[in-house]
Amino acid sequence: MLVKGEWKSKWHPVQDKDSQGRFIRQSSAFTKRITDVNLAVEQGLRLYVAYICPWANRTLIARSLLGLEETVDVKVVDPQLSDYGWQFGSSLGATPSGVEGVEYAHQLYTMTEPEYTGRATVPVLWNINKNKIINNESSHILRILNDDLRPIHDSAINLYPTELQLEIDAFNQSIYDSLNNGVYRAGFASSQSAYNEAVIAIFKRLDELEAHFEVNGYAVGGKLTESDIRLFVTLTRFDIAYYGLFKTNLKLIADYPALSHYLKRLLQIDAFAKNTRVDHIKAGYYSIKALNPSNIIPQGPKLDWFEYLTHGV
Ligand SMILES: N[C@@H](CCC(=O)N[C@@H](CS)C(=O)NCC(=O)O)C(=O)O
């Protein structure tokens, strides 16, 4: 991580833990919204992302769904985490190193704030002219794309419609601790009890969601919203990475018929299919040395939803 603008010690996944060994995620430091849309577009908007990363994947799906591919540029880091965190390179179609003078994602943080202390995470929403981070919190970036940039895209899709906001917030909350972050709480637990607690919560929530999708087509309100994006990115990584690497292995998503059906329905939407990169997900998660020192990437699983992907595996 960065300490007063200097990169200190090799990258390690465990950021912080409590006295019981529970993983604690840092909160995001850059939280501006866009108020002057024309100026923001004139100055240039870019997302720095990793296809392996569920938080970044959220923003890519929203960008595509809302028709913002021409307005918001994208640069992609290598899936493998280096000793210096995310790096640009040549792996699996990532943006080459050195483009715009940037080799590592942590440089984006020090360009924005030379004395920055903290982890250099993706996604990052970037002001191209100013060379500065606007926002590095995916839940905010979703709202920036959907709400703040609405004058530009005027999309028929609204991922956070007024009448569903309370329900969306409640749904998001119900899956954040248990699932979105819950899988990391299992994978990066520093004690058996912290791991056990996380895994129990994950499967309790998955069982509840299975019951929900037996009778509902979407997470909230009978239509596509940001809650579907937030659930989708965790479901697609589950059988490929979390089940094996994070030991969330009581069941696969493939063992849940309604959740599997929901996943396949979303994957028939281009924005979901084209931004799901199984090759990046596998290469990235299994490069986390603290959990997989041999760096061997498993051959499986082979899942029936792979047929919907536009990039292949
Ligand atoms: N709350 C942030 C979390 C972002 C995050 O933790 N991203 C991970 C990748 S999945 C990251 O960049 N980790 C690098 C690190 O922790 O050093 C968001 O939702 O945008």
The ligand as a MOL file (V3000), in Angstrom:
LIG
                    3D

  0  0  0     0  0            999 V3000
M  V30 BEGIN CTAB
M  V30 COUNTS 20 19 0 0 0
M  V30 BEGIN ATOM
M  V30 1 N -15.0670 -0.2950 -2.0100 0
M  V30 2 C -14.2870 -0.3480 -3.2130 0
M  V30 3 C -13.4600 -1.6360 -3.2170 0
M  V30 4 C -12.5460 -1.7420 -4.3950 0
M  V30 5 C -11.5140 -2.8760 -4.1900 0
M  V30 6 O -11.2450 -3.3110 -3.0530 0
M  V30 7 N -10.9160 -3.3440 -5.2910 0
M  V30 8 C -9.9170 -4.3770 -5.1870 0
M  V30 9 C -9.9310 -5.3050 -6.3990 0
M  V30 10 S -11.3140 -6.3650 -6.4490 0
M  V30 11 C -8.5300 -3.7640 -5.2190 0
M  V30 12 O -8.2490 -2.9380 -6.0500 0
M  V30 13 N -7.6490 -4.2240 -4.3360 0
M  V30 14 C -6.2890 -3.7990 -4.3250 0
M  V30 15 C -5.7980 -3.6320 -2.9200 0
M  V30 16 O -6.5810 -3.8360 -2.0020 0
M  V30 17 O -4.6250 -3.2890 -2.7590 0
M  V30 18 C -15.2240 -0.2810 -4.4020 0
M  V30 19 O -16.3160 -0.8790 -4.3280 0
M  V30 20 O -14.8930 0.3660 -5.3960 0
M  V30 END ATOM
M  V30 BEGIN BOND
M  V30 1 1 1 2
M  V30 2 1 2 3
M  V30 3 1 2 18
M  V30 4 1 3 4
M  V30 5 1 4 5
M  V30 6 2 5 6
M  V30 7 1 5 7
M  V30 8 1 7 8
M  V30 9 1 8 9
M  V30 10 1 8 11
M  V30 11 1 9 10
M  V30 12 2 11 12
M  V30 13 1 11 13
M  V30 14 1 13 14
M  V30 15 1 14 15
M  V30 16 2 15 16
M  V30 17 1 15 17
M  V30 18 2 18 19
M  V30 19 1 18 20
M  V30 END BOND
M  V30 END CTAB
M  END
